[in-house]
Amino acid sequence: MIKRVIFDVIVFILVFIVPWWISLLLLLIGIFAFNNYYEFIIACAIIYSLYSMPGDRLISSPVFFAGVIIILYIIIQVVRNNIILYKK
């Protein structure tokens, strides 16, 4: 549990310091390292709010982005559970 808290603090500090793609790599590592890593969704929302460009298109809508991130999280969890290394 303490490892997860330390990892979360490091990731959320780095979200504001390093480029978005490095933060995203760390978040993907967190998904595979910890069970039910919901911090992925929160951190992606922070990254989106920091790096998004305003616009009129659907792709720049915060609601669309939130839906895509939640669907991506579910897909990653399903794939992760089907990997042989994670089967119990």
C-alpha positions as CSV (number, residue, x, y, z in Angstrom):
1,M,0.0,0.0,0.0
2,I,2.8,2.4,0.8
3,K,4.4,1.7,-2.5
4,R,1.3,2.7,-4.3
5,V,1.0,6.0,-2.3
6,I,4.7,6.8,-3.1
7,F,4.2,6.0,-6.7
8,D,1.0,8.2,-6.9
9,V,2.8,11.1,-5.3
10,I,5.7,10.8,-7.8
11,V,3.4,10.5,-10.8
12,F,1.2,13.4,-9.8
13,I,4.3,15.6,-9.3
14,L,5.8,14.5,-12.6
15,V,2.5,15.2,-14.4
16,F,3.2,18.9,-13.9
17,I,6.9,18.8,-14.6
18,V,7.7,16.3,-17.4
19,P,6.1,16.1,-20.9
20,W,2.7,14.4,-21.2
21,W,4.1,11.3,-22.9
22,I,6.4,10.5,-20.0
23,S,3.6,10.9,-17.6
24,L,1.5,8.6,-19.7
25,L,4.2,5.9,-19.7
26,L,4.4,6.1,-15.9
27,L,0.6,5.8,-15.7
28,L,0.7,2.7,-17.9
29,I,3.4,1.2,-15.7
30,G,1.1,1.9,-12.7
31,I,-1.8,0.1,-14.4
32,F,0.2,-3.0,-14.8
33,A,1.9,-2.8,-11.3
34,F,-1.2,-2.1,-9.2
35,N,-4.7,-3.5,-9.0
36,N,-7.6,-1.1,-9.8
37,Y,-5.3,1.8,-10.6
38,Y,-8.1,4.4,-10.9
39,E,-5.6,7.2,-10.6
40,F,-5.0,6.7,-14.3
41,I,-8.3,8.4,-15.1
42,I,-7.6,11.3,-12.7
43,A,-4.1,11.9,-14.0
44,C,-5.3,11.7,-17.6
45,A,-7.9,14.3,-16.9
46,I,-5.2,16.6,-15.4
47,I,-3.0,16.0,-18.4
48,Y,-5.9,16.8,-20.7
49,S,-6.6,20.0,-18.8
50,L,-3.0,21.1,-19.0
51,Y,-2.3,20.3,-22.7
52,S,-5.6,20.6,-24.5
53,M,-6.4,23.2,-27.1
54,P,-9.8,24.9,-27.1
55,G,-11.9,24.2,-30.1
56,D,-15.4,23.6,-31.5
57,R,-14.8,20.0,-32.6
58,L,-16.0,16.9,-30.9
59,I,-12.5,15.6,-30.4
60,S,-11.6,18.6,-28.2
61,S,-14.6,18.1,-25.9
62,P,-13.9,17.2,-22.3
63,V,-16.8,14.9,-22.2
64,F,-15.6,13.0,-25.2
65,F,-12.1,12.8,-23.8
66,A,-13.4,11.5,-20.4
67,G,-15.4,8.8,-22.3
68,V,-12.4,7.7,-24.3
69,I,-10.2,7.5,-21.2
70,I,-12.7,5.4,-19.3
71,I,-13.1,3.1,-22.3
72,L,-9.4,2.9,-22.6
73,Y,-9.0,2.0,-18.9
74,I,-11.6,-0.8,-19.2
75,I,-9.9,-2.2,-22.3
76,I,-6.5,-2.1,-20.6
77,Q,-7.9,-4.0,-17.6
78,V,-9.5,-6.7,-19.8
79,V,-6.2,-7.1,-21.7
80,R,-4.2,-7.2,-18.5
81,N,-6.5,-9.9,-17.0
82,N,-6.0,-12.0,-20.1
83,I,-2.2,-11.9,-20.0
84,I,-0.8,-15.2,-18.8
85,L,1.5,-13.5,-16.3
86,Y,-1.5,-12.0,-14.4
87,K,-3.6,-15.2,-14.2
88,K,-3.9,-16.8,-10.8
